[in-house]
Amino acid sequence: MPVDRRPLLSLGAPLLWTAYVAAPIDGWGLLDGLPIRPLEAAVLAAVWWVWGSGGRLPGRAWAPLFLILLKLAGAPWLVPQGFDARYFANASWAPPHERSLEQPPGPLTRRDARLAFGWDAGGELPLHFFHDNSRFNVGTTAERQGLPFSIEWTGQWRVYEPGPVPFFAAGESLAATVLVDGVVVLEKPADAPDATVTAPVAAGWRALTVRVTAPRGRARAFEAGIVDTSGTRRPFGAGDVFPAAIDLAARARDAQVRLASRGIDLMAIVALAAGVLVTFITRIRAVAVPLWRVPRSRPAGADVLALVSLVALVDAWWFGWQIHGRVVLLLGGDDMLTYATLARDIVLNGWLMNGGQAPGTGEPFYYQPLYPYVLAVTHAVFGEDMFGIYLLQRLCLWITLLATWQVGARLFGARAGAATLGVAALFIAVALRPWAGVLLGEVVFIAFACLAVWALVVLARGGEGRAALAAGLAGGFATLSRSTLLPGWTLALPLVALARHRRALSVAPVAAVLVLLVSIVGLATARNWVVSGRFVPIASSFAVNFELGNPPPPALAAHDPRTHALMSWAPLDERTMRVLDGGWHAPGAFVSQLGRKALYTLGVFEPFLPGRGWSPLLVTTWLLACGGLLVAGRARPPVEWLLPATLALTHFAAVTLIFPHAHGDRLILPFYVLLLPYVGVAVAALRFPRYD
């Protein structure tokens, strides 16, 4: 059967638009490339939504290609603007300066365009380098907020007319000094909110230096500049300050290219906005007319999906935009600070996550490995603040919703699918939504797991190469996110193979899924071997968590567990042996502890954590899921209907065996999300005698 290459060929236009927006040309218009800021993210979202929704991108492929050529042609005429900035994690400018994730290694921390931080003109002082638990792992919020810092900005300031110039500096809880040609013209003490001084300045290029120091570290806002003749404060920068002096002709060419490029980008943005509007109206009309009038070539479901995806993109962008430019200092001694530290290590020192050390001198992964890489990618693409990860994690909630809906609809019919969509929306809004703004990997794991189940259902029902590829990729990344999924594959893949066998289909795609899973999980194994010289399949934290979740009874007499014949031959570490030994000598206490953890996983928190009570939402969810399983089982559907339950129960067993409690209920939430299709069946059965 010939392959339809038209969808692949149509990728040219969105890819060229993406290349234009993402090409990093400092100073080019409104879309100057990596790192992607909120405006550029909105443009890219518009490009891909229009293309994915069947709309027409402005100019198709030739327009972005022409824009790319313009951007490359204008780049040599642009000159860097702003200040060379060096940030220090002390109050005295003592070297070395800190590194930024947005600046290559060198003599700078970053380049700041304007000295305007914390007000409407710009984000807060970018103190993201404090996300390093190897140096700044202080515990309390007050201690984290009070970490000292100092900054030095240097640049060449063009003064056109000599005479007295009114300088100003403003910022709470920091001291500031402004120097012109090495001479102090303004000093602001830390206990004064601002200071204004008039000093004579000669015309020409003047060496400008601005220093701030914050011994108590609480400052996040700062401005410095001059006061113009109208009394308006104008922060330094904005075309008046350059890292090095330039001739007037170069500055004029730079100004012309910047002005022209802004006009070009504005026209491109307007054209794309028009494309979004036209596509939106087309999809709305397609959904609004009676179904019999919808063209057969485009089912109404595709139009609904397009509209929902637009809502998802807008919601995720808005959620991320609210954190853009802010500095959120994570709590010391916490997993979130650890993940942020690991992500910085990846961006600054390479993908081995080894602190820049030589191979063979490090440690295997201790934490689940995927999330630090996800966080690192968002920093590399979207910049050093949390805009990127907030946007991505909010999108993961929508992906989870759509994947869960599709699983319910494909397994149990349209009515059960609609019910699944409703209950999934409610569950995600109540239970998962708060985790979208937390630097922990559960929402990413759940999204990958749900995508994997969706792809496996498609594969079981006759899908081929694309379904196998999607299942392998999503399943592999889900397993790297949370290795509790590993036991589930030993049951899920045979179920898919059995479903295909009963339909007289080849089981080769299932083998391809297995190969992909092993290959992706093997990336962690290979990294562990290269970095540490040890064979660790994914992460080394199992033994520690296993002991924390199953501490031996305190009354157990001290002895060497290796004397038992049962454990003398097994290559077990000491922590695992202590847990097994405790279970051997005190089985009642061990089983009782497992029972309390199982109740916690089922939403009854009180026996495991006194004072926590129980969760009506979680208990209702699994009770309805049990009812849905009974209803669906009575209908004798094909065997793939058990796929979500299989992965849910293996996750339940894994977290119960180790420990279900860490940062609240986040570890047990995947169990409930995977059960939602069965909840949809139960709800549909309550409404309709025949749910499908």
Rosetta blueprint (number, residue, H / E / L):
1 M L
2 P L
3 V L
4 D L
5 R L
6 R H
7 P H
8 L H
9 L H
10 S H
11 L L
12 G H
13 A H
14 P H
15 L H
16 L H
17 W H
18 T H
19 A H
20 Y H
21 V H
22 A H
23 A L
24 P L
25 I L
26 D L
27 G L
28 W L
29 G L
30 L L
31 L L
32 D L
33 G L
34 L L
35 P L
36 I L
37 R L
38 P H
39 L H
40 E H
41 A H
42 A H
43 V H
44 L H
45 A H
46 A H
47 V H
48 W H
49 W H
50 V H
51 W H
52 G H
53 S L
54 G L
55 G L
56 R L
57 L L
58 P L
59 G L
60 R L
61 A L
62 W H
63 A H
64 P H
65 L H
66 F H
67 L H
68 I H
69 L H
70 L H
71 K H
72 L H
73 A H
74 G H
75 A H
76 P H
77 W H
78 L L
79 V L
80 P L
81 Q L
82 G L
83 F E
84 D E
85 A E
86 R E
87 Y E
88 F E
89 A L
90 N L
91 A L
92 S L
93 W L
94 A L
95 P L
96 P L
97 H L
98 E L
99 R L
100 S L
101 L L
102 E L
103 Q L
104 P L
105 P L
106 G L
107 P L
108 L L
109 T L
110 R E
111 R E
112 D E
113 A L
114 R E
115 L L
116 A E
117 F E
118 G L
119 W L
120 D L
121 A L
122 G L
123 G L
124 E L
125 L L
126 P L
127 L L
128 H H
129 F H
130 F H
131 H L
132 D L
133 N L
134 S L
135 R L
136 F L
137 N L
138 V L
139 G L
140 T L
141 T H
142 A H
143 E H
144 R H
145 Q H
146 G L
147 L L
148 P L
149 F E
150 S E
151 I E
152 E E
153 W E
154 T E
155 G E
156 Q E
157 W E
158 R E
159 V E
160 Y L
161 E L
162 P L
163 G E
164 P E
165 V E
166 P E
167 F E
168 F E
169 A E
170 A E
171 G L
172 E L
173 S L
174 L L
175 A E
176 A E
177 T E
178 V E
179 L E
180 V E
181 D L
182 G L
183 V E
184 V E
185 V E
186 L E
187 E E
188 K E
189 P L
190 A L
191 D L
192 A L
193 P L
194 D E
195 A E
196 T E
197 V E
198 T E
199 A E
200 P E
201 V E
202 A L
203 A L
204 G E
205 W E
206 R E
207 A E
208 L E
209 T E
210 V E
211 R E
212 V E
213 T E
214 A E
215 P L
216 R L
217 G L
218 R L
219 A L
220 R L
221 A L
222 F E
223 E E
224 A E
225 G E
226 I E
227 V E
228 D L
229 T L
230 S L
231 G L
232 T L
233 R E
234 R E
235 P E
236 F L
237 G E
238 A L
239 G L
240 D L
241 V E
242 F E
243 P L
244 A L
245 A L
246 I L
247 D L
248 L H
249 A H
250 A H
251 R H
252 A H
253 R H
254 D H
255 A H
256 Q H
257 V H
258 R H
259 L H
260 A H
261 S H
262 R H
263 G H
264 I H
265 D H
266 L H
267 M H
268 A H
269 I H
270 V H
271 A H
272 L H
273 A H
274 A H
275 G H
276 V H
277 L H
278 V H
279 T H
280 F H
281 I H
282 T H
283 R H
284 I H
285 R H
286 A H
287 V H
288 A H
289 V L
290 P L
291 L H
292 W H
293 R H
294 V L
295 P L
296 R L
297 S L
298 R L
299 P L
300 A H
301 G H
302 A H
303 D H
304 V H
305 L H
306 A H
307 L H
308 V H
309 S H
310 L H
311 V H
312 A H
313 L H
314 V H
315 D H
316 A H
317 W H
318 W H
319 F H
320 G H
321 W H
322 Q L
323 I L
324 H L
325 G L
326 R L
327 V L
328 V L
329 L L
330 L L
331 L L
332 G L
333 G L
334 D L
335 D H
336 M H
337 L H
338 T H
339 Y H
340 A H
341 T H
342 L H
343 A H
344 R H
345 D H
346 I H
347 V H
348 L H
349 N H
350 G L
351 W L
352 L L
353 M L
354 N L
355 G L
356 G L
357 Q L
358 A L
359 P L
360 G L
361 T L
362 G L
363 E L
364 P L
365 F L
366 Y L
367 Y L
368 Q L
369 P L
370 L H
371 Y H
372 P H
373 Y H
374 V H
375 L H
376 A H
377 V H
378 T H
379 H H
380 A H
381 V H
382 F H
383 G L
384 E L
385 D L
386 M L
387 F H
388 G H
389 I H
390 Y H
391 L H
392 L H
393 Q H
394 R H
395 L H
396 C H
397 L H
398 W H
399 I H
400 T H
401 L H
402 L H
403 A H
404 T H
405 W H
406 Q H
407 V H
408 G H
409 A H
410 R H
411 L H
412 F H
413 G L
414 A H
415 R H
416 A H
417 G H
418 A H
419 A H
420 T H
421 L H
422 G H
423 V H
424 A H
425 A H
426 L H
427 F H
428 I H
429 A H
430 V H
431 A H
432 L H
433 R H
434 P H
435 W H
436 A H
437 G H
438 V L
439 L L
440 L L
441 G L
442 E H
443 V H
444 V H
445 F H
446 I H
447 A H
448 F H
449 A H
450 C H
451 L H
452 A H
453 V H
454 W H
455 A H
456 L H
457 V H
458 V H
459 L H
460 A H
461 R L
462 G L
463 G L
464 E L
465 G H
466 R H
467 A H
468 A H
469 L H
470 A H
471 A H
472 G H
473 L H
474 A H
475 G H
476 G H
477 F H
478 A H
479 T H
480 L H
481 S H
482 R L
483 S H
484 T H
485 L H
486 L H
487 P H
488 G H
489 W H
490 T H
491 L H
492 A H
493 L H
494 P H
495 L H
496 V H
497 A H
498 L H
499 A H
500 R H
501 H H
502 R H
503 R L
504 A L
505 L L
506 S L
507 V L
508 A H
509 P H
510 V H
511 A H
512 A H
513 V H
514 L H
515 V H
516 L H
517 L H
518 V H
519 S H
520 I H
521 V H
522 G H
523 L H
524 A H
525 T H
526 A H
527 R H
528 N H
529 W H
530 V H
531 V H
532 S H
533 G L
534 R L
535 F L
536 V L
537 P L
538 I L
539 A L
540 S L
541 S L
542 F H
543 A H
544 V H
545 N H
546 F H
547 E H
548 L H
549 G H
550 N L
551 P L
552 P L
553 P L
554 P L
555 A L
556 L L
557 A L
558 A L
559 H L
560 D L
561 P H
562 R H
563 T H
564 H L
565 A H
566 L H
567 M H
568 S H
569 W L
570 A L
571 P L
572 L L
573 D L
574 E H
575 R H
576 T H
577 M H
578 R H
579 V H
580 L H
581 D H
582 G H
583 G H
584 W H
585 H H
586 A L
587 P H
588 G H
589 A H
590 F H
591 V H
592 S H
593 Q H
594 L H
595 G H
596 R H
597 K H
598 A H
599 L H
600 Y H
601 T H
602 L L
603 G L
604 V E
605 F L
606 E L
607 P L
608 F L
609 L L
610 P L
611 G L
612 R L
613 G L
614 W E
615 S L
616 P H
617 L H
618 L H
619 V H
620 T H
621 T H
622 W H
623 L H
624 L H
625 A H
626 C H
627 G H
628 G H
629 L H
630 L H
631 V H
632 A H
633 G H
634 R H
635 A L
636 R L
637 P L
638 P L
639 V H
640 E H
641 W H
642 L H
643 L H
644 P H
645 A H
646 T H
647 L H
648 A H
649 L H
650 T H
651 H H
652 F H
653 A H
654 A H
655 V H
656 T H
657 L H
658 I L
659 F L
660 P L
661 H L
662 A L
663 H L
664 G L
665 D L
666 R L
667 L L
668 I L
669 L H
670 P H
671 F H
672 Y H
673 V H
674 L H
675 L H
676 L H
677 P H
678 Y H
679 V H
680 G H
681 V H
682 A H
683 V H
684 A H
685 A H
686 L H
687 R H
688 F L
689 P L
690 R L
691 Y L
692 D L
